[in-house]
Amino acid sequence: MTKWRCTICDHVYDPAEGDPAAGIPAGTPFEALPDDWACPDCGATKGDFVPA
């Protein structure tokens, strides 16, 4: 699965890890994240992420 990088703060969303703090389980692809999901480090939207 592709990792995605925040263009604002360089946080990397790794689908293998998910985002447990936001209730996103491991194995969740970036495309399946809810539309209102935000970067856990800076609050950027999904639109601010690019493939890493």
C-alpha positions as CSV (number, residue, x, y, z in Angstrom):
1,M,0.0,0.0,0.0
2,T,1.2,3.5,-0.8
3,K,2.2,5.9,2.0
4,W,1.0,9.5,1.7
5,R,3.0,12.6,2.9
6,C,1.5,15.8,4.1
7,T,2.8,18.8,2.0
8,I,2.3,21.1,5.0
9,C,4.3,19.3,7.8
10,D,5.7,16.2,6.1
11,H,3.7,13.8,8.3
12,V,3.5,10.4,6.6
13,Y,0.3,8.4,6.6
14,D,1.3,4.7,6.5
15,P,-1.7,2.5,5.7
16,A,0.0,-0.4,7.4
17,E,-0.2,1.6,10.7
18,G,-3.5,3.5,10.2
19,D,-4.2,6.3,12.6
20,P,-5.2,4.7,15.9
21,A,-5.7,8.0,17.7
22,A,-8.4,8.9,15.1
23,G,-9.9,5.4,15.2
24,I,-8.5,4.4,11.8
25,P,-7.4,0.7,12.0
26,A,-4.2,-0.6,10.5
27,G,-4.6,-1.7,6.9
28,T,-6.8,1.2,6.0
29,P,-5.8,2.6,2.6
30,F,-5.6,6.4,2.2
31,E,-8.4,6.4,-0.3
32,A,-10.7,4.8,2.3
33,L,-10.1,7.5,5.0
34,P,-13.2,9.6,5.8
35,D,-13.4,12.8,3.9
36,D,-13.2,14.8,7.1
37,W,-10.0,13.0,8.2
38,A,-7.2,15.5,9.0
39,C,-3.4,15.3,9.4
40,P,-2.8,14.3,13.1
41,D,0.2,16.7,13.3
42,C,-1.1,19.9,11.7
43,G,-4.7,19.4,10.8
44,A,-4.3,19.6,7.0
45,T,-7.0,18.0,4.9
46,K,-6.6,14.9,2.7
47,G,-6.2,17.2,-0.3
48,D,-2.9,18.4,1.2
49,F,-1.4,14.9,1.0
50,V,0.6,13.4,-1.9
51,P,2.0,9.9,-2.5
52,A,5.2,9.5,-0.6
